[in-house]
Amino acid sequence: MSGLIAGLPGFMTTVLGFLLILTVIVFVHEMGHFLIARWCGVTVKTFSIGFGRELWGRDDRYGTHWRIAAIPLGGYVKFIDDANAASAASSDALREMSPSDRAGAFQLKPIWQRAAVVAAGPLANFVLAIALYSGLNATYGVRLPPPVVDAVVAGKPAEKAGIKPGDRVLSIAGKDVETFEDIINLVAMYGGRELDVLIDRDGAKLLIPVTPEVEDIKNDLDLPMKIGDIGVHRFQAARIGSLLPGMPAEAAGLKLGDLVTAIDGQPIKTFESLGEKIGVSAGRMVQLDIERSGANLKFAVTPVPRQVPDGAGKTKNVGRIGIGPQSLQPQAVSLPTALRLGTRETWSNITQTLSGLGEIFAGRQAANQIGGPILMAEVTGKAMESGAEYVLRLLAYFSVSIGLLNLFPIPVLDGGHLLFYAIEAVRRRPLPPAVQDMAFRVGFAVLLTLIVFANYNDIVRKAKGLFPGMG
């Protein structure tokens, strides 16, 4: 399948890749409903991947009709007493059933069984994400840059608060920190709000309040975002991790894995400082001291000038030789550690998504970050360019997102059904059918509004990409 997809044009590759990912997520979600329903004795009439006209179908020995439909943007499991694919209750269907059919009716099951069946779909999505993240961690290894501050930017909140190079961050806002990326991700979520940062400094634990400043950035899809930043960095060694063809570094004979130890006789410790030295040397030959497999070598390289934004709406010339830093190498981990980290990453996806939505509703983030299938397909296309690991991680992330979306307390969604069951448990009787029907209509209207809004954002964003002068 991957070879077939790879041979298609870029647009078709992206679309088919996205549909394949979505189909897997929908199948797992509906299989969660299906398996628990069967376990609870509920008669499942239909298991559908997609909506609309049936493209393929068959009946199993239990009477369930399995089908693949023409519109591959979702799916459903329909029980014997459902009025429709959204699992709305049908009292008419119950009245017309024989006693044997009533034994398999979903509506007549105890509340805990109905709740278990409904919750099983989103939970299956979370289990899929944990399995994928854990499998990838065990297969590819994990990158665990320690949460140690290598540098503090002058004038930034970290320096003002008293954080120093060498400090090891233990927690932020009560949330444990394991890697440097945890620091960046947690701080990004809380721009403008004071955070308690627990650090270890030479064995002493200090609790330091820091208020991240808010920065306006654009992500890889050119969407505006506001993120928190406190001004801490970790260093990357000045080791060459990538070479651009036809650029001065490759022409001079530099190789992947070379460690730059000095430039024009001045010692170099980090890739950042190497970039700064190269940047101010456009058009002037410089000498690089290189360590390669234990040998010390020297290379003469002339950086070529490149135009880059200067931050003030203008451009400036900087030197470039066509090298990139070496990524942090993955570390092999045991299966229990891979599982723990996979569960942690899934939970992190959930909390970051909820926090991001909270920021949007609070007006601290732009609502145009909410996207629909077009945005998801674009992200899928970028992941497919990066390899199988990135596609599978994206599959895990989308699975978490769709599972979480389905838990929102909106009638029509799984979370709406769970809300009804909670009310029924308190009242000791279901809500009146008229109330449930009205709630489903409102829920459908809310969901349709969200879908329209998300697709509107996608269309506007694509239009601005085609016509930069818009808006």
C-alpha positions in Angstrom: 0.0 0.0 0.0 2.8 2.5 0.9 4.6 1.9 -2.4 1.3 2.4 -4.3 0.6 5.7 -2.4 4.2 6.9 -2.8 3.8 6.5 -6.6 0.9 8.9 -6.8 1.0 12.7 -7.3 1.6 14.8 -4.1 -2.1 15.9 -3.8 -3.4 12.4 -4.1 -0.8 11.1 -1.8 -1.9 13.5 0.9 -5.6 12.8 0.4 -5.2 9.0 0.5 -2.9 9.2 3.4 -5.3 11.3 5.4 -8.3 9.1 4.5 -6.3 6.0 5.5 -5.4 7.6 8.9 -9.0 8.7 9.4 -10.3 5.2 8.5 -8.1 3.5 11.0 -9.2 5.9 13.8 -12.9 5.5 13.0 -12.6 1.7 12.8 -10.9 1.5 16.2 -13.4 3.9 17.7 -16.4 2.0 16.4 -14.8 -1.3 17.3 -14.6 -0.1 20.9 -18.4 0.5 20.9 -19.0 -2.8 19.1 -16.9 -5.1 21.4 -18.4 -3.8 24.6 -21.9 -3.8 23.1 -21.5 -7.5 22.2 -20.1 -8.2 25.7 -23.2 -6.6 27.3 -25.5 -8.6 25.0 -26.6 -5.7 22.8 -27.7 -6.7 19.3 -25.6 -4.8 16.8 -27.4 -4.4 13.4 -24.8 -2.4 11.5 -21.1 -1.6 11.7 -20.3 1.1 9.1 -17.1 2.8 8.0 -18.3 5.9 6.2 -21.7 7.2 5.4 -24.0 7.2 2.4 -24.2 4.7 -0.4 -22.8 1.2 0.4 -19.7 0.2 -1.6 -19.2 -3.2 0.1 -21.1 -5.2 2.7 -21.6 -8.6 4.3 -23.5 -10.1 7.2 -21.8 -12.1 10.0 -23.4 -15.1 11.8 -24.6 -12.8 14.6 -26.7 -10.7 12.2 -24.5 -7.7 12.1 -24.2 -6.0 8.7 -20.6 -4.8 8.1 -20.3 -2.1 5.4 -18.0 0.4 3.8 -19.8 3.4 2.5 -19.0 6.1 -0.1 -18.3 9.1 2.2 -15.2 8.1 4.2 -15.4 10.8 6.8 -16.7 8.9 9.9 -18.6 5.8 10.8 -21.2 4.4 13.2 -22.4 1.3 15.0 -26.2 0.9 15.0 -28.1 -1.1 17.6 -31.3 -3.0 17.1 -33.4 -0.3 18.8 -31.6 2.8 17.4 -33.7 5.3 15.5 -30.7 6.4 13.4 -26.9 6.2 13.0 -26.5 8.7 15.9 -28.0 6.1 18.3 -31.0 8.2 19.1 -33.5 6.2 21.1 -36.6 4.8 19.3 -39.5 4.0 21.5 -41.5 2.8 18.5 -38.8 0.2 17.7 -39.0 -1.1 21.2 -42.8 -1.5 21.1 -42.7 -3.5 17.9 -40.0 -5.9 19.1 -40.4 -9.5 20.1 -39.3 -10.6 23.6 -36.1 -12.2 22.1 -35.3 -8.9 20.3 -35.9 -6.9 23.4 -33.3 -8.9 25.2 -30.7 -7.3 22.8 -32.1 -3.7 23.0 -29.5 -1.2 24.0 -32.1 1.1 25.8 -33.2 -1.7 28.1 -29.7 -2.4 29.4 -28.6 -1.0 32.9 -27.2 2.5 32.9 -23.7 1.2 33.7 -23.7 -1.0 30.6 -25.0 1.7 28.3 -22.4 4.1 29.7 -19.7 1.5 29.2 -20.7 0.9 25.6 -20.7 4.7 24.8 -17.4 5.4 26.6 -15.7 2.5 24.9 -15.3 4.3 21.6 -13.2 7.3 22.9 -11.4 5.0 25.3 -10.4 2.8 22.3 -8.9 5.9 20.6 -6.9 6.6 23.7 -5.7 2.9 23.9 -4.7 3.1 20.2 -2.6 6.2 20.9 -0.9 4.7 23.9 -0.2 1.5 21.9 1.3 3.5 19.0 3.4 5.9 21.1 4.6 2.9 23.2 5.5 0.8 20.2 7.3 3.7 18.5 9.2 4.4 21.7 10.3 0.8 22.0 11.1 0.5 18.2 12.8 3.9 17.5 13.9 4.8 21.0 13.1 8.1 22.7 14.8 11.5 22.7 15.1 12.7 26.3 17.0 16.0 26.5 17.4 16.6 30.3 15.4 19.6 31.7 18.6 21.5 32.5 18.9 25.2 31.6 22.1 25.8 29.6 21.5 29.5 29.0 19.3 32.3 30.2 18.4 35.2 27.8 19.1 38.6 29.2 16.1 40.6 30.1 13.7 37.7 29.8 11.4 36.5 32.6 13.7 33.6 33.7 16.6 36.0 34.3 14.4 38.5 36.1 13.1 35.7 38.3 16.5 34.5 39.2 16.8 31.2 37.2 20.4 30.5 36.3 22.4 28.3 33.9 22.8 24.8 35.3 19.4 24.8 37.1 17.5 21.6 36.7 13.7 22.1 36.4 11.7 19.6 38.4 8.2 20.8 37.9 6.1 23.8 36.5 2.8 24.7 37.9 2.8 21.5 39.9 3.3 19.3 36.7 6.4 17.1 36.7 9.1 17.8 34.1 11.2 15.1 32.6 12.7 16.7 29.5 13.6 20.1 28.2 10.7 19.9 25.8 8.4 19.6 28.8 9.6 23.0 29.9 8.9 24.6 26.5 5.5 23.0 26.2 4.3 23.9 29.7 5.5 27.5 29.5 4.0 27.9 26.1 0.5 27.2 27.5 0.6 29.8 30.2 1.7 33.1 28.6 1.0 36.1 30.9 0.2 34.0 34.0 2.5 33.4 37.0 3.9 29.9 37.3 5.6 28.2 40.2 8.8 26.7 38.8 10.5 24.1 41.1 14.2 23.8 40.4 17.2 21.8 41.7 20.3 24.0 42.1 23.3 22.2 43.3 21.1 19.8 45.4 19.0 22.6 46.9 15.3 22.8 45.8 14.0 26.3 45.1 10.5 27.4 44.2 10.7 30.4 41.8 7.6 32.3 40.6 7.9 33.2 36.9 5.5 34.9 34.6 6.1 34.0 30.9 5.9 36.8 28.5 3.5 36.4 25.5 5.0 36.1 22.0 3.2 36.2 18.7 4.4 33.6 16.3 3.2 31.6 13.3 3.3 27.8 13.2 4.4 25.7 10.3 1.0 26.2 8.6 1.3 30.0 8.9 -1.4 30.1 11.7 -1.0 32.9 14.2 -0.4 31.7 17.8 0.4 33.4 21.2 2.8 31.4 23.3 4.5 31.9 26.6 8.3 32.2 26.8 10.6 32.7 29.7 13.9 32.8 27.8 15.7 29.6 28.6 17.7 27.5 26.2 19.6 24.2 26.0 22.7 24.0 23.9 23.3 21.9 20.9 26.8 20.7 20.2 28.4 22.2 17.1 28.2 18.9 15.3 27.0 18.7 11.7 23.8 16.8 11.3 22.8 17.8 7.7 24.6 19.2 4.6 22.8 21.1 1.8 23.9 20.1 -1.7 25.9 22.7 -3.6 26.6 24.8 -0.5 30.1 25.8 0.7 30.3 23.2 3.5 29.8 20.3 1.2 32.1 21.8 -1.4 34.8 22.2 1.1 34.7 18.5 2.2 32.8 18.7 5.5 31.0 15.5 6.4 28.0 14.5 8.6 29.1 14.0 12.2 32.0 16.5 12.0 32.4 18.4 15.3 33.4 22.1 14.8 35.7 23.0 17.7 36.9 26.5 16.5 36.3 29.1 13.9 39.2 31.4 13.0 41.0 30.1 16.1 38.2 31.0 18.5 36.8 28.0 20.4 33.2 27.0 19.6 31.1 25.1 22.1 27.5 25.2 20.6 25.8 25.1 17.3 24.2 28.4 18.1 27.5 30.2 18.5 28.8 28.6 15.3 25.7 30.0 13.5 26.3 33.4 14.9 30.0 33.4 13.7 29.1 32.2 10.3 26.2 34.7 10.0 28.5 37.7 10.3 31.1 36.4 7.9 29.2 36.5 4.6 31.6 36.6 1.6 34.7 36.3 3.9 36.8 33.1 4.1 36.8 31.5 7.5 38.8 28.6 8.9 37.0 25.8 10.7 38.8 23.4 13.1 37.1 20.1 12.8 37.3 16.9 15.0 36.5 13.8 12.9 37.0 10.3 14.3 39.7 11.5 16.7 41.6 13.4 14.1 41.9 17.2 14.1 41.4 18.8 10.6 41.2 22.3 9.2 38.9 23.5 6.4 38.6 26.9 4.7 35.0 27.9 3.9 33.5 31.1 2.5 29.9 31.7 3.7 27.5 32.8 1.0 25.2 35.8 1.7 21.5 35.1 2.2 18.6 37.5 2.7 16.6 37.0 5.9 14.1 39.1 7.9 15.6 41.4 10.4 12.6 41.5 12.7 11.8 45.1 11.8 10.0 44.5 8.5 13.2 44.6 6.5 15.9 42.1 5.4 19.6 41.7 6.0 22.5 39.7 4.6 23.7 36.8 6.7 26.3 34.2 6.0 25.3 30.6 5.3 27.5 27.5 4.6 24.6 24.9 4.3 24.8 22.9 7.5 22.3 21.9 10.1 22.6 20.7 13.7 22.6 17.0 14.7 19.4 15.9 16.2 19.4 14.4 19.7 20.0 10.7 19.2 17.2 8.4 20.3 17.9 6.2 23.4 16.8 2.6 23.6 14.3 2.1 26.5 12.7 -1.0 28.1 9.1 -2.0 27.2 7.7 -0.8 30.6 9.5 2.6 30.1 8.2 2.8 26.6 4.6 2.1 27.9 4.9 4.7 30.6 6.2 7.3 28.2 3.5 6.4 25.7 0.8 6.8 28.3 2.4 10.1 29.5 2.5 11.4 25.9 -1.2 10.5 25.4 -2.2 12.3 28.6 -0.1 15.3 27.5 -2.0 15.4 24.2 -5.3 15.5 26.1 -4.2 18.2 28.6 -2.6 20.4 25.9 -5.7 20.1 23.6 -8.0 21.1 26.5 -5.7 23.9 27.5 -5.5 25.2 23.9 -9.3 25.2 23.6 -9.5 27.0 26.9 -7.1 29.7 25.6 -9.2 30.1 22.5 -12.5 30.5 24.4 -10.8 32.9 26.8 -9.7 35.0 23.8 -6.0 34.5 24.4 -5.5 32.5 21.2 -6.9 33.1 17.7 -10.0 30.9 16.9 -8.7 30.5 13.3 -6.4 27.7 14.7 -9.4 25.4 14.7 -9.4 23.5 11.5 -11.2 20.7 9.7 -10.4 18.0 7.2 -8.3 20.3 5.0 -6.0 21.2 7.8 -5.7 17.6 9.0 -4.9 16.5 5.4 -2.2 19.2 5.2 -0.6 18.1 8.4 -0.8 14.5 7.2 1.0 15.4 4.0 3.9 17.0 6.0 4.1 13.9 8.2 4.3 11.6 5.1 7.2 13.6 3.8 9.1 12.9 7.1 8.7 9.1 7.2 6.7 6.3 8.8 7.5 7.3 12.4 6.0 10.7 12.0 2.9 9.4 10.2 2.3 6.9 13.1 2.8 9.6 15.7 0.3 11.8 13.8 -2.1 8.9 13.8 -1.8 8.6 17.6 -2.3 12.4 18.0 -5.4 12.4 15.7 -6.7 9.4 17.6 -6.5 11.3 20.9 -8.1 14.4 19.4 -11.0 12.5 17.9 -11.5 10.5 21.1 -11.5 13.7 23.2 -13.8 15.5 20.8 -16.3 12.7 21.1 -16.3 13.1 24.9 -17.5 16.7 24.7 -21.0 16.9 26.4 -22.8 17.7 23.1 -25.9 15.6 22.3 -25.2 13.4 19.2 -21.6 12.9 20.4 -20.7 10.1 22.9 -20.2 12.8 25.7 -23.8 13.9 25.2 -25.1 10.4 25.7 -22.9 10.0 28.8 -24.4 13.3 30.1 -27.9 11.9 29.6 -27.0 8.8 31.5 -25.6 10.8 34.4 -28.8 12.8 34.6 -30.8 9.6 34.4 -28.8 8.1 37.3 -29.5 11.2 39.4 -33.3 11.4 38.5 -33.7 7.6 38.6 -35.5 7.8 35.3 -34.6 9.0 31.7 -35.3 12.5 30.5 -38.7 12.8 28.7 -38.4 11.8 25.0 -39.4 15.3 23.9 -36.5 16.8 25.9 -34.1 14.3 24.5 -35.3 14.9 21.0 -34.9 18.7 21.4 -31.4 18.2 22.9 -30.4 16.1 20.0 -31.6 18.8 17.6 -29.6 21.5 19.5 -26.6 19.2 19.7 -26.7 18.6 15.9 -27.0 22.3 15.3 -24.0 23.0 17.5 -21.9 20.3 15.9 -22.9 21.5 12.4 -21.9 25.0 13.4 -18.5 23.8 14.6 -18.0 21.8 11.3 -18.9 24.9 9.2 -16.6 27.1 11.3 -13.6 24.7 11.0 -14.0 24.3 7.3 -14.5 28.1 6.9 -11.1 28.6 8.6 -9.5 26.1 6.3 -10.9 27.7 3.2 -10.0 31.2 4.2 -6.4 30.1 5.1 -6.0 28.4 1.8 -7.4 31.4 -0.1 -4.9 33.7 1.7 -2.1 31.3 0.6 -3.2 31.5 -3.0 -4.0 35.3 -2.8 -1.6 36.8 -0.3 -3.2 40.2 -0.6 -6.4 39.0 1.0 -7.4 40.1 4.5 
